[in-house]
Amino acid sequence: MPHHDSPTLHVTSESFRDGQTLPPAQRSGKMRGGGQDESPQLSWSGAPAGTRGYAVTLFDPDAPGRGGFWHWAVLDLPAAVTSLPAGAGSEGGRHLPPGALQLKNDGGFHGYLGAAPPPGHGPHRYIITVYALDVEHLGLDAGFSAAKLESKLAPHVLGRGTLTGIFER
């Protein structure tokens, strides 16, 4: 069977434009990045037929150490949800739709951790990926490691889209 890439979702943010510097709100205060650890506003469209839910991740592939740095992972977003307000990734997840689940980020808490690359390390890419999935629930619990998430998502991905912010100190 020929391999087909999954359809592309169109992902936008009112917080920043693709390829632009992350504003202070999306940088980290917890890790002394001069920011507020506020997850960006996100909207997406173009999900293929059969989409039953979404997942959203934020990953920095340029972080030192093996395997990059996971800043945010939200699972089990209902198919009817096609946007998240700024700050939806706050600890406790009270601004997320009912049933949605945040995994622990590599900073050690459940929620969005803003950008805080090591000073002098050059520009880092902060890649937000929205996945359209063929399931409502992935069946993972909040203790699941974000670093292992892609293998659990892969069999269920119908489409995906990305948005990348840049930041350096």
Phi and psi in degrees as a GROMACS rama.xvg file:
@    title "Ramachandran Plot"
@    xaxis  label "Phi"
@    yaxis  label "Psi"
@TYPE xy
-66.6574  147.137  PRO-2
-87.2955  127.059  HIS-3
-113.478  130.95  HIS-4
-66.7936  145.566  ASP-5
-67.5961  149.165  SER-6
-57.2935  151.707  PRO-7
-92.9836  128.416  THR-8
-82.5418  151.003  LEU-9
-96.3992  113.996  HIS-10
-113.231  129.01  VAL-11
-133.296  164.039  THR-12
-141.58  140.394  SER-13
-78.7983  -13.288  GLU-14
-82.2212  -35.571  SER-15
-160.847  161.254  PHE-16
-98.0615  153.898  ARG-17
-54.7046  129.435  ASP-18
84.6955  -0.248973  GLY-19
-97.1409  165.232  GLN-20
-65.4606  135.601  THR-21
-65.4892  132.037  LEU-22
-71.0311  165.276  PRO-23
-52.3316  -37.1193  PRO-24
-57.7624  -33.8674  ALA-25
-91.3719  1.79404  GLN-26
-89.3844  169.234  ARG-27
-92.9661  133.668  SER-28
-90.1336  -38.7603  GLY-29
-58.556  -35.9241  LYS-30
-105.697  27.8539  MET-31
56.0098  41.9401  ARG-32
-96.898  7.09289  GLY-33
76.1963  24.796  GLY-34
-126.437  -163.711  GLY-35
-120.285  1.60279  GLN-36
53.2833  40.4816  ASP-37
-99.9194  122.082  GLU-38
-63.9387  145.345  SER-39
-73.018  155.663  PRO-40
-65.4465  138.131  GLN-41
-135.584  142.47  LEU-42
-135.828  147.305  SER-43
-144.485  154.961  TRP-44
-150.405  168.496  SER-45
90.1554  18.2523  GLY-46
-64.9192  137.548  ALA-47
-70.4315  161.604  PRO-48
-56.9606  144.217  ALA-49
92.5286  -2.43627  GLY-50
-66.6339  126.666  THR-51
-116.709  -7.33344  ARG-52
-176.548  173.933  GLY-53
-133.596  157.208  TYR-54
-131.666  149.846  ALA-55
-130.389  131.63  VAL-56
-129.02  156.168  THR-57
-130.358  120.763  LEU-58
-131.457  138.8  PHE-59
-109.677  102.79  ASP-60
-75.6018  -10.7515  PRO-61
-96.1357  0.482963  ASP-62
-64.9953  146.125  ALA-63
-64.8412  156.718  PRO-64
94.8332  174.582  GLY-65
-81.3913  131.683  ARG-66
82.5615  10.7416  GLY-67
71.5201  -165.239  GLY-68
-136.801  125.421  PHE-69
-89.8799  118.93  TRP-70
-96.7701  -23.0099  HIS-71
-166.546  140.505  TRP-72
-149.251  120.909  ALA-73
-119.099  127.424  VAL-74
-116.858  166.023  LEU-75
60.9657  36.4422  ASP-76
-77.5302  132.26  LEU-77
-64.4284  152.458  PRO-78
-59.5664  -26.9798  ALA-79
-74.6173  -13.3066  ALA-80
-90.0234  119.787  VAL-81
-124.998  18.3109  THR-82
-159.907  157.649  SER-83
-130.365  136.523  LEU-84
-72.3869  157.66  PRO-85
-55.6823  138.634  ALA-86
86.4166  1.42487  GLY-87
-61.09  -24.4734  ALA-88
-88.9134  20.4328  GLY-89
-65.1811  154.734  SER-90
-57.4395  137.225  GLU-91
95.8127  -24.0552  GLY-92
64.5921  24.3794  GLY-93
-70.8022  -12.4658  ARG-94
-97.8916  6.6137  HIS-95
-93.0309  157.658  LEU-96
-61.2253  150.433  PRO-97
-55.0785  136.204  PRO-98
93.3336  -18.407  GLY-99
-72.0146  153.635  ALA-100
-134.014  132.554  LEU-101
-104.629  131.76  GLN-102
-83.5015  165.814  LEU-103
-71.7438  131.554  LYS-104
-81.3569  176.009  ASN-105
-73.6905  -4.01519  ASP-106
-87.0759  -8.58163  GLY-107
101.383  9.78731  GLY-108
-134.913  162.439  PHE-109
-86.731  105.033  HIS-110
155.05  -168.406  GLY-111
-90.3643  128.701  TYR-112
-111.213  123.185  LEU-113
-71.3587  174.987  GLY-114
-71.3791  133.403  ALA-115
-154.748  66.6581  ALA-116
-67.5454  155.4  PRO-117
-60.2158  136.627  PRO-118
-54.7126  137.006  PRO-119
78.2993  5.07495  GLY-120
-86.6047  -2.93755  HIS-121
86.0686  179.157  GLY-122
-70.1949  137.214  PRO-123
-109.754  149.015  HIS-124
-98.9046  132.347  ARG-125
-113.189  102.989  TYR-126
-100.285  113.86  ILE-127
-91.0468  127.423  ILE-128
-120.689  129.027  THR-129
-105.71  124.959  VAL-130
-107.507  128.878  TYR-131
-90.0172  126.199  ALA-132
-119.042  156.036  LEU-133
-91.1048  10.4873  ASP-134
-130.459  151.887  VAL-135
-77.6038  -37.9974  GLU-136
-131.696  132.282  HIS-137
-80.8744  -12.1497  LEU-138
76.9785  19.7798  GLY-139
-99.8538  155.3  LEU-140
-107.378  172.873  ASP-141
-63.1132  -16.5557  ALA-142
-83.3294  -5.99825  GLY-143
-68.1051  142.365  PHE-144
-77.0315  127.508  SER-145
-59.5268  -32.1777  ALA-146
-64.7546  -22.7069  ALA-147
-100.544  5.37344  LYS-148
-66.6829  -38.3751  LEU-149
-59.5061  -35.6743  GLU-150
-67.7015  -28.5142  SER-151
-80.1703  -32.0914  LYS-152
-74.3961  -40.4078  LEU-153
-46.2689  -47.0425  ALA-154
-68.2482  -13.0367  PRO-155
-110.887  -1.6376  HIS-156
-77.4383  120.263  VAL-157
-96.7685  -27.9336  LEU-158
-164.923  162.609  GLY-159
-154.629  158.26  ARG-160
-147.516  154.355  GLY-161
-129.602  159.641  THR-162
-144.377  129.568  LEU-163
-120.708  127.853  THR-164
-107.267  155.383  GLY-165
-120.821  142.544  ILE-166
-154.698  140.353  PHE-167
-142.156  154.579  GLU-168
